[in-house]
Amino acid sequence: MKIGFVVPVLADYDVSKCYKNIKSASAECKVDFEIIFAFSGKLTSLFSHVRSTFMDKKEVKAFKVDKAVNEHKLITLALESCEKYNATIVYSAKEEINKDVIKAFVSSWRTGNKIVYLKKIFYGPKKIFSAIKELFYRLGMKIINCFRDFYAETDIQLLDQEVVKTVNQLPSKNRMLRTMDGFIGYNYDIIHMEVDSKLRESKYYEEKTKMYKAYLAASVICGVLCIADFVMTIIAVSLGWKLGLVWTLMLILGIVLFAIAWLVFFTRRILARRVGPFQDEKELRELKTTIEKYNY
């Protein structure tokens, strides 16, 4: 039984520590393993470091594309080489490998789950803010009727061999499929991990596209208009303004419409960050023609 590990890297990263943690966790789970380090184009020196550090380690592979791309394009390219593994664990280099998470992933997979997600639970004041944000997000997802999403990590997850083959058939939708909980009827599980609220992810992994910024601006505008309309309505009622039934109803309707619009754009903004647009298959093909590989 062999588990493949895909580690997309966008910035400086301790690959030796990553290897050590994966090796230790795999030994405790009693599985063989291979690691694929996927490097963005600017990490030439780190790619060279992997080649020189792991010369005697057949279980370590790596590749580097020729330009800077987001981690999800790297994951899509790496998964094409993962159909031979019994299962694949994607673990973003945005944070240190957690051995307990790996062991929980493998344990859940062995019980029959084809997809295993990681969901971070914060403690302290951030836990309340995060819960409210997720509540609005879930409500927004129901309004736009998109798909089920438990708001888990999109770049730390386990995928069974069968799931990997499925997502490889649709490379343009790879990222979206990995976000959808239990897509196409696969059994899934969610591993919860409590993390420190002060923990900050690397800024290199915070993808904010033009679409994200557009939805952010629209949500802010709708939010401001909703609050302004609400305040005006309260003032009008408090001061006894004689607006008439029609204008009063229009003010109330405006509050509702602006609130719904804010919720839709708020949800779209999060989706733009979690899923993003379909990946360009032409770009993926071009990346593969210039890719530099090690130990493949």
Number of C-alpha atoms within 10 A of each C-alpha: 9 15 23 25 25 28 27 27 27 24 17 12 15 11 20 12 12 18 17 13 18 20 19 12 21 20 13 11 14 12 13 14 20 22 22 24 26 27 28 23 18 16 21 13 10 18 24 13 13 18 18 10 13 16 11 9 11 11 16 21 20 22 22 26 24 18 14 13 15 17 23 19 22 24 24 23 22 21 23 15 15 24 18 14 19 15 25 27 24 22 24 25 26 23 13 14 20 13 18 11 19 22 17 17 23 22 14 19 20 10 8 13 20 22 28 26 26 22 19 16 16 19 14 10 9 14 16 12 12 13 13 12 13 15 12 15 23 16 14 21 19 13 13 12 9 11 13 14 15 15 19 21 17 21 24 21 24 30 27 23 19 15 20 26 16 15 20 19 11 15 21 19 20 23 23 22 19 22 24 18 22 19 17 10 8 15 14 18 19 20 15 14 12 11 13 13 13 10 9 9 11 12 10 13 15 11 14 12 13 10 16 21 14 14 21 19 15 18 23 14 15 22 21 15 17 23 14 13 20 18 13 13 20 12 12 15 13 9 9 9 11 10 12 8 8 8 12 16 13 13 18 14 13 16 22 15 14 21 18 17 19 24 22 23 23 24 24 24 25 16 22 20 16 19 20 20 15 12 18 12 13 10 10 16 12 12 19 14 10 12 15 15 15 16 14 11
